[in-house]
Amino acid sequence: QVHPVESGGGVVQAGGSLRLSCTASGRTFGNSAVGWFRQAQEKEREFVAGIGASGGDTHYADTVKGRFTISRDNAQNTVYLQMTNLKPDDTAVYYCAINPSNFAWRPELYAYWGQGTQVIVSI
């Protein structure tokens, strides 16, 4: 079992930055891909960014490319999502999800999910 826990959400003005963290227990974290997803009010959950087990491959949604950076520290069992130049449209609950395999775009392929952390970007 792997139990991811997100942190780092909050309220920030447009143009500001936040760094989200996802820390997971379990011995398989270092062999797992990790994805960040988000869900805004009355919208479907959507992919934001993902990273392979070694950290060598990263993937981004077009809406965040160039503004968000995903990275991982397997020694700390932690994945980070650095978010810069935040926009009001980035307001959502951000979820960390773990896939004990290769990177995947589809949320249904991720076996373990955190509770989410709220990000609010004000005008």
N, C-alpha and C positions, 0 to 999 in steps of 0.2 A: 504494500500500500504506500502511496505517496500522497502527502497532504500539503498542497500549496497554500500559502498565506500571503495575501497582497498587503502592501502598505505604501504610503507616500501620496495618497490622494489629497485633495483639498480644493480651496477656492483660489483662483489666480486671475489676474486681469489679462485681457487679450494681449498677445505679444509676449507674455511671460513664459516661464519654464517650470516644469515639475519633473521629478524623477520617481518613477514607481519601482518598487522592489517586489519580487516574488521569491519567497524562501520556502523550501520544501524539505520535509523530512523523508527518510526512506533511502535505501541503498541504491535504488535504480535511477536516481536523479541524473547522475552523470552520463547515463546511457539513453537519456530521454530527450526528445525534442520538446520545446516549450513555446507556446503561443500566447499572445495577448489578444484578447477580444474585447469588444465594448458593446454596450447596449444603451442607447438613448431612450428617453421616455417615448413610449408608443412606437418604437421602431424595433426591428429585428436585430438580433445579435450579429455583429459583423467582425470579420478578421481585421486586426490592426498590424501585427508584426509577429514574426516567428523566427526561431533560431534552432539549428540542428544541435545534436548532442555535443559535438566538439566545439561548437561556436564558429566553425568555419563557413557555414552557410546561413545567411540571413535573408529574410523576405519581408516585404512591406506592402501594405495596401497603397494604391496610387494616391489616396487622399492624405497620407501622412509621409510619403516619401520625401526625403530631403529635410524633414522637420523632426522626425522621431528616429531614435537609434536604439536598437536592442543589443544587449550584450549579456554575457554570463560569466560567473565565477564558480566553477564546479567545486573548488575547494571550500567555498562558503555555501554551496547548495543554493545559489541565488542567481536569478535573472533580473536584469534591470531594463527599464524602458525610459530612456531620456527623452523628454518631450520639450521641444522648443517652439517658439513662435506660435503659441497656442491660440486657437480660434474658438469663438463661441460654439461652432459646430462640433468641436471636440468634447463638449460636455456630455458625459455619459458615466455609467458604472463600468469600470475596467476590470476584466477578469483575466487571471492567469490560468492556463490550462496545460496539462502535461500529457504527452503522448509517448509511451514507452517504446518508441520506434523512431522511424524517420519523420522529418517534417511533413506536415500535411496542412492544406488550406482549409479543409472542412472541419467545423467544430465537432461534428459527431464522431470524429476519429480520435478525439482527445478523451482519455479515460478519467482524468482527475481534474477537478475544478476547485478554485478557491471561492470565497464568499464575495469577492469583489471589493473595489475601493472607488469611492465617488470622486470624480473630477468635475469641477464647475469652472467654466471660463466666462468671466463677466466682461461686458462691453466696456 
